[in-house]
Amino acid sequence: MSHEEGAVVGATYPPEVRERLERDAKEIIGRYPKPRSALLPLLHLVQSEDGYVSDAGHEFCAEMLGLSKAEVVGVSTFYTMYKRRPMGEYHVGVCINTLCAVMGGDQIWDELSEHVGVGHDETTPDGKVSLERLECNAACDFAPVMMVNWEFFDNQTPDSAKQLVDDLRDGKDVTPTRGPKRLCTFKEASRVLAGLSDGLAGEGPSAAGASLEGLKVAKANGWKAPEAP
Amino acid sequence: MTTLTPVLTANWDRPDSFTLDGYGDYAAARKALTMDPDAVIQAVKDSGLRGRGGAGFPTGMKWGFIPQGDGKPHYLVVNADESEPGTCKDIPLMMANPHSLVEGVIITSYAIRASHAFIYVRGEVLHVIRRLRAAVAEAYERGLLGKNIFGSGFDLELVVHSGAGAYICGEETALLDSLEGYRGQPRLKPPFPAVAGLYASPTVVNNVESVASVPSIIANGAEWFASMGTEKSKGFGIFSLSGHVTRPGQYEAPLGITLRELLDMAGGIRAGHRLKFWTPGGSSTPIFTDEHLDVPLDFESVGAKGSMLGTRALQIFDETTCVVRAVLRWTEFYAHESCGKCTPCREGTYWLKQVLKRLEKGQGSEEDLTTITDIADNILGRSFCALGDGATSPIHSSVKLFRDEYLKHFEIGGCPFDHAPSTVWGTA
């Protein structure tokens, strides 16, 4: 029942959770000249607690910033990354914007959605995986692109996509193409988005694959920018 | 022949490029902070640098619009909300070389007399956000941010702020509303952000690549920068090739390079196929065909041929691709991302989507082509921001260049293309 939209109205966090969130929230609010600027980060923060922006989460943001709950809901519903139902532990996106769609993203989506048995913005009954049809994620040179918990999985195929999701559901280790060694959960990712460090910035390549093609050509030909005077 | 000029991409193949050790010692910022702030603005004006986020407005001139001695706080906001379909340069830049941006932020903030700066980065790129935050933290640790930088008396706080999934927030005033904690909807202009931006204070909003280019201008001089590029489009820029290309990727070159030259470097169109259509600067720029292979990719030349340089997002499609399908999908994107504030854009993109769906299925009529161009005419220039205008670019340009392909759809009662050969694994 609690997975249904709006099922838990008027809920609040248990005191120990509230205390922890409040500590994080105050640190985040302190970074901004005006407190309301912290609203988007705080929505990511409550999403890191619940896996979606719950009623208690809306209430918490409103209290921390001195806003009405309606003002907070008005903002959270504008942005697609704030979810109104619990997402999976692994939120899997397939880019279906024009270029990725043409390069194979449409076929990946069709096959993956059928394989997993859920549609856009839906979660598997075990709560492991949710799927989303993504708009352009700024990795077009790696098309077709998928994202899991907002980490890059470049150059996908229908088979690699299904394998990826099977591995996630089986609890196997999965490594993003350009990202840290270990894939974090949707809640952990939301905490980074809120502005709190997970210490993983040093992992993974500086750049990889297509990002380096131009530099490789330049080096092979000895091409450089003009010398500084 | 134009050759590549790696500057921002030059250190990307170093495993430590995202750390201070792999970047350098912020010599340009050190130099800038000994200069008069107005001299920094003048240097950027002299370099001819134009905004790299698509519009191409002269960067130094934008900085010069900030009123000085007005007693108000000034702000720098870096637009790192890269979301225009096809555009994929700022994301790898911030992942591999975030310090070029942080150093650019220091110099820019000093020039416009801002002591608080923000990087508004789209939320859907977790590792990029980690890298930016780590670079900012490293800069604070070394005294490159915070109080009294280089003993100059200049203070600067820099905050990395994650968005939450809204293409519209790449529009500068929508971005400011979002950064203030509201729904990201564009503001009526004027007043422009230079006068009333973040918290109604004078604000510069610059694209990532623009700001990241500034340290090289200060270090090497305006003349060095202006020695690259064309008469009115100076310097270098990252060109992003994607789609049906042998080696898609990021190619940093002087403005004015042509697609023919870039394709030569990228191994050409994928084997056995030929170029059909392409965008010079993202989905909001009218499409080109193989007739435009030799158009210099600078602001003026691309404009003269009826499109826009935009973000140099070169999405390449070969002859296996259905134009109507591509335009439908871009239109679905604009309908999805329209913020709903302005009626022509909100309603227009919705109806464009409906009619195009019908056309793609081969259930339309020739009259529908008049309908979609009429709708597009009624969006263009009638909304607060450029999202609406952008939505009309694929419509107008595709109907003009590929009218026969639209007609073919309802002549045969369906799409004449098999989509399988367009895929990476498809065989023709």
Interface residues (C-beta under 8 A of the other chain):
Chain A: R31 Y32 P33 K34 R36 S37 A38 L39 L40 P41 L43 H44 L65 G74 V75 F78 Y79 T80 M81 Y82 G93 I96 N97 T98 L99 A101 V102 M103 G104 D106 Q107 L134 E135 C136 N137 A138 A139 C140 D141 F142 A143 P144 M147 N149 W150 E151 F152 N155 T157 P176 R178 G179 P180 A189 V192 L193 A194 G195 S197 D198 L200 A201 G202 G204 P205 S206 A207 G209 A210 S211 L212 E213 G214 L215 K216 V217 A218 N221 W223 K224 A225 P226 A228 P229
Chain B: T3 L4 T5 P6 V7 T9 A10 N11 W12 D13 R14 P15 D16 S17 F18 T19 G22 P73 E82 S83 E84 P85 G86 T87 C88 D90 I91 P92 M95 A96 N97 H116 R122 G123 E124 V125 L126 H127 I129 R130 R131 R133 A134 A137 V159 V160 H161 S162 G163 A164 G165 A166 Y167 S178 L179 E180 G181 Y182 R183 G184 Y199 A219 N220 G221 E223 W224 S227 M228 F236 I238 F239 S240 L241 S242 G243 H244 R247 P248 G249 Q250 Y251 E252 A253 M265 A266 S283 A313 Q315 F317 T321 R325 A326 R329 W330 F333 H336 E337 C339 H419 A420 S422 T423 V424 W425 G426
